[in-house]
C-alpha cells in the first residue's frame, strides 16, 4: 500500500509540476514543502507523507487555476481573449505593411525619394478599397524641404498623390482619407 501511494504521489507531483510552471512561486512552495515532507516521512505514519504531497499538489493546482486558468470557463475565456488579440495583431501588421508599401509608392513620385520623412500615417478602408494617408516632407528641386504635405496612396505609384495645393487633391483626400 505504501509503495503504491508513494508511486501515485510521485506521478501527481510530476504531473502537477507541468501546470505549476505557469505560476513559478507555486513551484517554490510545492517543491519546498514536498522536500520537508519527504525528509520527515520517517517520523510520520508511512502513508501520511504521500497523502500530504498529493493534497499539496491538488491544492496548488486549484490555486494556480485561480490565477492562470488551466481548465473550465476561465480557460475558455483565456483562449478566446488570446485568439482576439492574435487576430488584432495580425490585422495591425497587415495595415502596417500596407502603409509601408504606400510610402514606397509615394516616394516614387517625389523629386528626392531618399529625403522623404513620413508622419501621421494611417490606414483607411472603405467599400473594399484600402488607402494609406498621412504627411510627407521631402526635398524639392532646389534641395529645400517642402514642409509636411498630405499624401494619399492605394499602394501603387499611379494611385499615389501628394498635395500640390490644387482642388483635385482635396477631392481625393475627402473621398479616400476619412479619419
C-alpha positions in Angstrom: 0.0 0.0 0.0 2.8 2.4 0.9 4.7 1.8 -2.3 1.5 2.4 -4.4 0.8 5.6 -2.5 4.4 6.8 -3.0 4.2 6.0 -6.7 0.9 7.8 -7.0 2.3 10.8 -5.1 5.3 10.9 -7.5 3.1 10.8 -10.6 0.8 13.5 -9.2 3.9 15.6 -8.3 5.4 15.3 -11.7 2.1 16.0 -13.4 1.4 19.0 -11.3 4.9 20.3 -11.9 3.9 20.7 -15.6 1.0 23.0 -14.7 2.6 24.8 -11.8 5.2 26.3 -14.1 2.6 28.8 -15.1 2.9 30.4 -11.6 6.6 30.0 -10.6 6.0 31.0 -7.0 3.8 27.9 -6.6 6.8 25.7 -7.6 8.9 27.2 -4.8 6.5 26.3 -2.1 5.3 22.9 -3.6 8.9 21.7 -4.0 9.9 23.1 -0.6 7.1 21.6 1.3 7.4 18.3 -0.6 11.1 18.1 0.4 10.2 18.8 4.0 7.5 16.1 4.0 10.0 13.6 2.5 12.7 14.5 5.0 10.3 14.0 7.9 8.5 11.0 6.4 10.3 8.6 8.8 8.8 10.4 11.8 5.2 10.2 10.4 2.8 7.5 9.7 4.1 5.9 6.5 1.0 6.8 4.5 0.9 10.4 5.7 3.7 11.8 3.6 2.5 10.7 0.2 -1.1 11.7 1.0 0.1 15.2 2.1 2.1 15.5 -1.1 -0.9 14.6 -3.2 -3.1 17.0 -1.2 -0.5 19.8 -1.6 -0.3 19.3 -5.3 -4.1 19.3 -5.7 -4.5 22.5 -3.6 -1.7 24.1 -5.7 -3.4 23.2 -8.9 -6.6 24.9 -7.8 -4.6 28.0 -6.7 -2.8 28.2 -10.0 -6.1 27.7 -11.8 -7.5 30.8 -10.0 -4.5 32.9 -11.1 -3.9 31.5 -14.6 -6.8 29.3 -15.7 -5.9 25.7 -16.6 -9.5 24.3 -17.1 -13.1 25.4 -17.0 -14.8 28.6 -18.2 -11.9 30.7 -17.3 -9.6 28.7 -19.5 -12.1 29.0 -22.5 -12.3 32.8 -21.9 -8.5 33.0 -21.8 -8.3 31.1 -25.1 -10.9 33.4 -26.7 -9.0 36.5 -25.5 -5.8 35.1 -26.9 -7.5 34.5 -30.3 -8.9 38.0 -30.4 -5.5 39.5 -29.6 -3.8 37.4 -32.2 -6.4 38.5 -34.8 -6.0 42.1 -33.9 -2.2 41.9 -34.0 -2.4 40.2 -37.5 -4.7 42.9 -38.8 -2.4 45.6 -37.3 0.6 44.0 -39.0 -1.2 43.8 -42.4 -2.1 47.5 -42.1 1.5 48.5 -41.2 2.7 46.5 -44.2 0.2 48.3 -46.4 1.2 51.7 -45.1 4.9 50.8 -45.7 4.1 49.8 -49.3 2.2 53.0 -49.8 5.1 55.1 -48.5 7.3 53.3 -51.0 4.9 54.2 -53.8 4.7 57.8 -52.7 8.5 58.0 -52.7 8.4 57.1 -56.4 6.5 60.4 -57.1 9.0 62.7 -55.2 11.9 64.6 -56.6 14.3 63.3 -53.9 12.8 60.0 -52.6 15.6 59.4 -50.1 14.8 62.6 -48.3 11.2 61.6 -47.5 10.1 61.8 -43.9 6.6 60.4 -43.2 4.3 61.3 -40.3 0.7 60.9 -39.1 0.3 57.8 -41.3 -2.9 55.8 -41.0 -4.8 53.1 -42.8 -8.3 53.6 -44.2 -10.6 51.0 -45.8 -13.9 51.7 -47.5 -16.0 49.5 -49.9 -13.2 47.0 -50.3 -10.6 49.7 -51.2 -7.7 50.4 -49.0 -5.7 53.6 -48.7 -2.8 54.9 -46.7 -3.0 58.6 -45.8 -0.7 60.9 -43.9 2.0 63.6 -44.3 5.3 63.6 -46.2 8.2 66.1 -46.0 10.8 65.8 -48.8 13.3 67.9 -50.7 12.1 69.8 -53.8 14.1 70.6 -57.0 16.0 73.3 -55.2 17.1 70.9 -52.4 14.9 72.6 -49.7 12.5 70.6 -47.6 8.9 71.4 -48.7 7.2 71.0 -45.3 4.6 68.5 -44.5 2.3 67.8 -47.4 -0.6 65.4 -47.2 -0.5 62.2 -49.2 -2.9 59.5 -50.3 -1.9 56.2 -51.7 -3.5 52.9 -52.8 -0.1 51.2 -52.6 0.8 51.8 -56.3 2.8 54.7 -57.7 -0.1 55.6 -60.2 -2.6 55.6 -57.3 -0.4 57.8 -55.0 -0.9 61.5 -54.7 0.9 64.3 -52.8 -0.9 67.5 -52.1 0.1 70.1 -54.7 -2.3 72.7 -53.5 -4.8 72.0 -56.2 -8.5 71.4 -55.8 -8.2 67.9 -57.3 -6.2 66.6 -54.4 -8.7 68.0 -51.9 -11.4 65.8 -53.5 -9.2 62.7 -53.5 -8.4 63.4 -49.8 -12.1 63.7 -48.8 -13.0 60.5 -50.7 -10.1 58.3 -49.5 -9.0 59.6 -46.2 -11.9 60.0 -43.8 -10.3 59.9 -40.4 
